[in-house]
Amino acid sequence: MEKFDVIVVGAGTAGCLAAKTVAEAGLKVCVIDRKGREEIGEKICGDALGEHHLKTVGLEKPQGGELEKRIEGVKVYSPDLETVFTIAYEDYVGYMLNRRLFGQWLLKKALDEGAILFDFTQCLEPITEKKFVTGVLAKNMKTGENIELKGKVVLDASGFTAVIRRKLPKEMGIESEVVNEDVEACYREIRQLKMETEKAEYCEIYLNQQVTPGGYTWIFTKGGAKVNVGLGVCMRGKFPNPRNQFYKYVLTKPLFEGSLLLKGGVWYDPTRRPLDNMVGDGVAILGDAACLANPIHGGGIGPSMLSGYLAGKTIVEALEKGDASKKSLWHYNRKYMEMYGAKQAGLDVFRMFLLESRDEDLNYGMKYKLLTEEDVLKAGLGKEFHLNVTETAKRVFRGLKRIRSLNKLRITVNLMREVKAHYGNYPETLENFEEWRMKRETLFREARSKLIE
Ligand SMILES: Cc1cc2nc3c(=O)[nH]c(=O)nc-3n(C[C@H](O)[C@H](O)[C@H](O)COP(=O)(O)OP(=O)(O)OC[C@H]3O[C@@H](n4cnc5c(N)ncnc54)[C@H](O)[C@@H]3O)c2cc1C
């Protein structure tokens, strides 16, 4: 039986960054993925990445076709299409990726540092001994044989499937289930248009609660006349089938007349706050498996890479001390909450506000600037937006008929601030966690009762 310092389950963006980080430090690491080596990186995704995410994890700009097109920002359309917010700011400048090549680029970085890849290998479950995760049971998909791999730390980077997280013993203290309403069901196609579009340098987002309840439609132009187009709906109550919505409302737009389907499919995006705790004895959870995508726009490539990088750094320190316990891995939780989790949790509250907004409120709010472009920008960046007295007065005047929405917006802003501050105080050690978690629950219960129920 092969033994490793670290076993990474999943060679996605989170897994490759983690493998690279620990391999660089000289640890013996393997990455297992059910895909074949050449398919790693391929994924149903919007393929958009903010440039700053690369810098944060110390990556240079790839040069080999991984970046297909530069993007200057995002345009957000109101449901009636009458108002367009153009959000062009440093953090929204980025690239449309060739997703497969980008994944291959990250994988190569991990392998060049010495990580070993087991492709066509499906992880089945964690192996636990005396409450410590000590390895994984996996299946070689070519031979059908089961294999056991042993490691001092196992990382769940298996994306939404979260094959390790879902099968951990309860005492580990890691949430195993994620409720449906915290997930977007998405349908996405890559299409070749008849000709290139003119307004290609902005990603386009269309809000419409009829078409995409709790989500949005996106049209992102790639190189040439290729587009990445799709939609997501919140899996709340009786949510509509995203593929049906796509064919009924999106593909019928004149833009797609005579276009050619290159590939398409359904996948899921968790859009909520991070797991309260992402570590256990001998285990850590990364990327989508830990619910690390941005709750508002669903972007998860950046935070998943960040989680791989931070978990990797923490593991190197932990194994230097010869201690892979939960206590020793705790720093990863704290560091992620500080760098992205607090913003993410605040945005989960903003998501609740948007979830209950009706199309007419969004039309009105965007047209009369109850919600301004700057608010959207600040919300997206996780910055606070204050409704100061004069500003509030102006907005109330503009929105006499919409005072309820304005009140909700004010409540939302206050709750976002509280939630962010709470995550900013994420406990440095495991000892104070339970108290923190209970207050977190209280805050979100309050948010739900004021904004959703
Ligand atoms: C439709 C859609 C559009 C999106 N658009 C964007 C966007 O434009 N920009 C952005 O930043 N984010 C976007 N996201 C989110 C983004 O794709 C994810 O957040 C990100 O890919 C998460 O990376 P990850 O490494 O955690 O998981 P993944 O990229 O999903 O990687 C998981 C890996 O684990 C492997 N795996 C899974 N189960 C097993 C198993 N049992 N055994 C072995 N291997 C396994 C998979 O094959 C895969 O290689 C989108 C998501 C969706 C669904």
The ligand as a Gaussian input file, in Angstrom:
#p B3LYP/6-31G(d) Opt

LIG

0 1
 C      -22.203000      26.631000     -14.543000
 C      -21.122000      27.194000     -13.690000
 C      -20.522000      28.391000     -14.054000
 C      -19.449000      28.888000     -13.304000
 N      -18.807000      30.010000     -13.728000
 C      -17.716000      30.453000     -13.075000
 C      -16.951000      31.548000     -13.582000
 O      -17.230000      32.105000     -14.649000
 N      -15.887000      31.965000     -12.851000
 C      -15.520000      31.370000     -11.682000
 O      -14.560000      31.810000     -11.053000
 N      -16.215000      30.318000     -11.198000
 C      -17.292000      29.825000     -11.866000
 N      -17.972000      28.735000     -11.397000
 C      -17.508000      28.081000     -10.162000
 C      -16.226000      27.291000     -10.399000
 O      -16.360000      26.459000     -11.525000
 C      -15.891000      26.443000      -9.177000
 O      -16.071000      27.210000      -8.020000
 C      -14.462000      25.923000      -9.187000
 O      -14.202000      25.183000     -10.346000
 C      -14.219000      25.054000      -7.977000
 O      -13.002000      24.382000      -8.076000
 P      -12.746000      23.039000      -7.268000
 O      -11.331000      22.695000      -7.543000
 O      -13.222000      23.189000      -5.892000
 O      -13.717000      21.956000      -7.939000
 P      -13.783000      21.399000      -9.422000
 O      -13.221000      22.362000     -10.391000
 O      -15.174000      20.944000      -9.620000
 O      -12.803000      20.139000      -9.408000
 C      -13.131000      18.941000      -8.751000
 C      -12.290000      17.818000      -9.336000
 O      -12.553000      16.647000      -8.570000
 C      -12.762000      15.561000      -9.424000
 N      -13.614000      14.606000      -8.706000
 C      -14.887000      14.777000      -8.295000
 N      -15.328000      13.694000      -7.640000
 C      -14.293000      12.822000      -7.603000
 C      -14.123000      11.518000      -7.065000
 N      -15.105000      10.877000      -6.405000
 N      -12.931000      10.906000      -7.231000
 C      -11.918000      11.514000      -7.910000
 N      -12.038000      12.739000      -8.443000
 C      -13.202000      13.394000      -8.283000
 C      -13.396000      16.151000     -10.654000
 O      -13.180000      15.306000     -11.786000
 C      -12.667000      17.490000     -10.775000
 O      -11.503000      17.398000     -11.558000
 C      -19.044000      28.210000     -12.116000
 C      -19.688000      27.034000     -11.729000
 C      -20.717000      26.516000     -12.498000
 C      -21.374000      25.235000     -12.090000

